[in-house]
Amino acid sequence: MDRRSLIIGYLLVAAGAALFSSKAIFIKLAYMERLDFLLILAWRMAFALPVFAAVGIYALVQRRRARVPLPRAGTLLGAIVTGLIGYYLAMVLDFSGLLYVTAQLERLALFTYPIFLIFLGAMFFGMRLTRSGLIAAFVSYLGLALVFVSDFSSGGSNVMLGTILVLGSAVSFATYLLLAKRYIGEMGSTLFTSIALSAAAFTALAHVFIARGGLDTSMSANYFMLAAATGILATVLPSFFVNAGMARIGAASTAMISNVSPLLTIYFAVTLLGEEFTLAHGIGTALVVGGVGYHTWRELKKPPTEEV
């Protein structure tokens, strides 16, 4: 793979990570008006679904014009199942976890997924553990651990429950990353993302209709603006960016580079939500940036012909 394609992949993943970082902030602001994780989850996907469906239809039309065969039924089913694991299940766990933990703690706990990815990949997907990857993971997660411990010590009894829920979301997302690359290679990142996210959106909406009998529309205009921002800015755009970048640089590199998003989440959590920022947060942030920077530098030093 050429160096230019790698750089584009890194930029796409970084942009996606930055947009993803706003999700917890929008949700926490919505919780100030209505403390209901299922409601904001459903409205998030209600706003995102039309975009995913439209982009998916466009991708299929383009394939037909180019006389590219439609994906096999097994490939479509695999994309749907991957979307349910990596988005629907991960969303349910993550949004419910945010009821109990701060936006900073949520982001840091969620971003333990590269550790799950590295070891799950080695155990079940034939991925090779590299020294640079392990060093980068250690440095990054030492920093994340410092912030985690600081927030955990000042939290209440529900912090453990929230952390477990978010860690479950991290496992789901790590599994998604490992499964997704195969289907992205067969379908292309655009069509895969549309199918996977549409499946998750339909399931989320079905969930709220089954559990609540319908989608509540009695919220304020501010709530709907937050839901729309969660659906478009924090879901649609970063999903396409990250999957397009992952197709170029691989799942492990995507996971490590995406670790920059907690930095933005911390900034917005402090400035917009009034969450505490301590010395441990500062040291942890420096370690995270150092770990990610080291990993990126090692990847860019590889010869263009070397597998990523």
C-alpha positions in Angstrom: 0.0 0.0 0.0 1.4 3.4 -1.0 2.3 6.1 1.5 -0.3 8.6 0.2 -3.1 6.2 0.7 -1.9 5.5 4.3 -1.8 9.2 5.1 -5.4 9.7 3.7 -6.5 6.7 5.8 -5.0 8.3 9.0 -6.7 11.6 8.3 -10.1 10.0 7.7 -9.8 8.0 10.9 -8.7 11.1 12.9 -11.6 13.1 11.5 -14.0 10.4 12.3 -12.6 10.0 15.8 -13.0 13.8 16.4 -16.7 13.7 15.4 -17.3 10.5 17.4 -16.0 12.3 20.4 -18.9 14.7 20.5 -21.4 11.9 21.0 -21.2 11.6 24.7 -21.5 15.4 25.1 -24.7 15.6 23.0 -26.2 12.6 25.0 -25.3 14.1 28.4 -26.9 17.4 27.4 -30.0 15.5 26.3 -30.0 13.6 29.6 -30.3 16.9 31.4 -33.8 17.2 29.8 -34.9 13.6 29.7 -33.0 10.8 31.5 -33.9 8.0 29.0 -31.2 6.2 27.1 -33.6 4.3 24.8 -35.3 7.5 23.7 -32.2 9.4 22.6 -30.8 6.2 21.1 -33.9 5.8 18.9 -34.0 9.4 17.9 -30.3 9.3 17.0 -31.0 6.4 14.6 -34.2 8.0 13.3 -32.2 11.0 12.1 -29.3 8.8 10.8 -31.4 6.2 9.0 -32.6 8.3 6.0 -29.0 9.3 5.2 -27.7 5.7 5.4 -30.5 4.4 3.3 -30.0 7.1 0.6 -26.3 6.5 0.5 -26.8 2.8 0.3 -29.2 3.1 -2.6 -26.8 5.4 -4.4 -24.0 2.9 -3.9 -26.1 0.1 -5.4 -27.0 2.3 -8.4 -23.4 3.0 -9.0 -22.5 -0.7 -8.8 -25.2 -1.4 -11.3 -24.0 1.3 -13.7 -20.5 -0.1 -13.5 -21.9 -3.6 -14.1 -20.5 -4.8 -10.7 -22.4 -7.8 -9.4 -24.6 -7.3 -6.3 -23.1 -8.6 -3.1 -23.9 -12.2 -2.3 -26.7 -13.0 0.2 -24.2 -14.3 2.6 -22.2 -11.1 2.4 -25.3 -9.0 3.0 -26.3 -11.1 6.0 -22.7 -10.8 7.4 -22.8 -7.0 7.0 -26.2 -6.9 8.8 -25.0 -9.1 11.7 -21.8 -7.1 12.0 -23.8 -3.9 12.2 -26.0 -5.3 14.9 -23.0 -6.3 17.0 -20.9 -3.2 16.4 -23.6 -0.6 16.5 -26.9 -1.7 17.9 -25.5 -3.8 20.8 -22.7 -1.4 21.4 -25.1 1.6 21.5 -27.5 0.0 24.0 -24.6 -0.8 26.3 -22.9 2.5 25.8 -26.0 4.8 26.2 -27.2 2.9 29.3 -23.7 3.2 30.7 -23.7 7.0 30.2 -26.6 7.1 32.7 -24.1 6.3 35.5 -20.7 7.7 34.5 -19.3 11.0 33.3 -18.7 11.7 29.6 -14.9 11.6 30.2 -15.0 8.2 32.0 -17.4 6.8 29.3 -15.0 7.8 26.5 -12.0 6.4 28.3 -13.6 3.1 29.2 -15.0 2.8 25.7 -11.6 3.2 24.2 -10.2 0.2 25.9 -11.4 -1.6 22.7 -8.0 -1.6 21.0 -6.8 -3.8 23.8 -9.7 -6.2 23.2 -9.1 -5.9 19.5 -5.4 -6.8 19.7 -5.9 -9.9 21.8 -9.1 -11.1 20.2 -7.5 -10.6 16.8 -4.5 -12.7 17.9 -6.6 -15.4 19.4 -9.3 -15.8 16.7 -8.4 -13.9 13.5 -4.7 -14.7 13.0 -3.4 -11.2 13.6 0.2 -10.8 14.6 1.1 -9.1 17.9 3.8 -6.5 17.3 6.2 -5.0 19.8 5.4 -1.4 18.6 1.6 -2.0 18.9 2.0 -3.4 22.4 4.2 -0.5 23.5 1.7 2.0 22.0 -1.2 0.3 23.7 0.6 0.2 27.0 1.6 3.8 26.9 -1.9 4.9 25.8 -3.8 2.9 28.3 -1.5 3.8 31.1 -2.7 7.3 30.5 -6.3 6.3 30.2 -6.0 4.3 33.4 -4.8 7.4 35.3 -7.8 9.3 34.3 -10.1 6.4 34.9 -8.8 5.9 38.5 -9.2 9.6 39.2 -12.8 9.7 38.1 -13.6 6.3 39.7 -12.4 7.4 43.1 -14.8 10.3 43.2 -17.8 8.4 41.8 -20.7 6.7 43.5 -21.8 3.1 43.7 -23.3 3.2 40.2 -19.9 4.0 38.6 -19.0 0.3 38.6 -22.2 -0.7 36.8 -21.8 2.1 34.2 -18.1 1.1 33.6 -19.1 -2.5 33.1 -21.7 -1.5 30.6 -19.4 0.7 28.6 -16.7 -2.0 28.7 -19.2 -4.4 27.2 -19.8 -1.8 24.4 -16.0 -1.7 23.9 -15.9 -5.5 23.4 -18.8 -5.2 20.9 -17.0 -2.5 18.9 -13.7 -4.4 18.9 -15.5 -7.4 17.5 -17.1 -5.2 14.8 -13.8 -3.9 13.7 -12.4 -7.4 13.3 -15.4 -8.6 11.3 -16.0 -5.5 9.2 -12.8 -5.5 7.2 -13.7 -8.6 5.3 -17.1 -7.2 4.2 -15.7 -3.8 3.4 -13.2 -5.6 1.1 -16.1 -7.4 -0.7 -18.7 -4.5 -0.7 -16.7 -1.3 -0.4 -16.8 0.9 2.7 -19.8 3.0 1.6 -22.2 0.2 0.9 -21.1 -1.8 3.9 -21.5 1.2 6.3 -25.0 1.9 4.8 -26.2 -1.7 5.3 -24.6 -2.2 8.8 -25.9 1.1 10.2 -29.3 0.8 8.5 -29.7 -2.6 10.2 -28.7 -1.1 13.6 -31.1 1.8 13.1 -34.1 -0.4 12.2 -33.4 -2.6 15.2 -33.1 0.4 17.5 -36.4 1.8 16.3 -38.1 -1.6 16.6 -36.7 -1.8 20.2 -38.4 1.4 21.2 -41.6 0.6 19.5 -41.7 -2.8 21.3 -40.7 -1.5 24.6 -42.6 1.8 24.7 -45.3 1.3 22.0 -44.0 4.2 19.9 -41.5 7.0 19.6 -42.2 9.9 22.0 -42.4 13.3 20.2 -43.2 15.5 23.2 -39.6 16.8 23.7 -38.4 20.4 23.2 -36.8 21.8 20.1 -33.5 21.8 21.9 -33.8 18.0 22.5 -34.5 17.4 18.9 -31.5 19.5 17.9 -29.3 17.4 20.2 -30.7 14.2 18.8 -30.1 15.4 15.2 -26.5 16.4 16.1 -26.0 12.9 17.7 -27.4 11.2 14.6 -25.7 13.2 11.9 -22.5 14.8 13.3 -21.7 12.0 15.8 -22.9 9.0 13.8 -23.3 9.4 10.0 -20.2 11.4 9.1 -17.7 9.6 11.4 -19.0 6.2 10.5 -18.2 6.7 6.8 -14.9 8.4 7.6 -13.7 5.6 10.0 -14.7 2.8 7.7 -13.1 4.4 4.6 -9.9 5.0 6.7 -10.0 1.4 8.0 -10.1 0.1 4.5 -6.7 1.8 3.9 -4.9 1.3 7.2 -6.4 -1.8 8.9 -8.3 -2.4 12.1 -5.4 -2.2 14.5 -4.2 1.1 13.3 -7.7 2.5 13.2 -8.2 1.5 16.8 -5.0 3.1 18.0 -5.4 6.4 16.1 -9.0 6.7 17.3 -7.7 7.1 20.8 -7.3 10.8 20.2 -11.0 11.3 20.6 -11.0 11.1 24.4 -8.9 14.3 24.3 -11.7 16.2 22.6 -14.4 14.6 24.8 -12.5 15.7 27.9 -12.2 19.2 26.6 -15.9 19.5 25.8 -16.9 17.7 29.0 -15.0 20.3 31.0 -16.1 23.4 29.1 -19.7 22.5 28.3 -20.7 20.0 31.1 -18.5 21.5 33.9 -16.8 18.1 34.6 -13.6 18.2 36.7 -10.2 18.1 35.1 -7.3 17.1 37.4 -3.6 16.7 37.2 -4.2 13.0 36.5 -6.2 14.0 33.5 -3.4 16.1 32.2 -0.7 13.4 32.7 -3.1 10.8 31.2 -3.7 13.0 28.2 0.0 13.4 27.5 0.5 9.6 27.7 -2.4 9.0 25.3 -1.0 11.5 22.7 2.5 10.0 23.1 1.2 6.4 22.5 -0.8 7.3 19.5 1.9 9.4 18.0 4.5 6.6 18.5 2.2 4.1 16.7 1.5 6.5 13.8 5.2 7.2 13.4 6.0 3.5 13.3 3.3 2.8 10.7 4.5 5.7 8.5 8.1 4.4 8.6 7.1 1.1 7.1 8.1 0.6 3.4 5.2 1.2 1.0 5.1 -2.5 0.0 4.9 -3.7 3.6 1.5 -5.0 4.8 -0.3 -2.8 7.2 
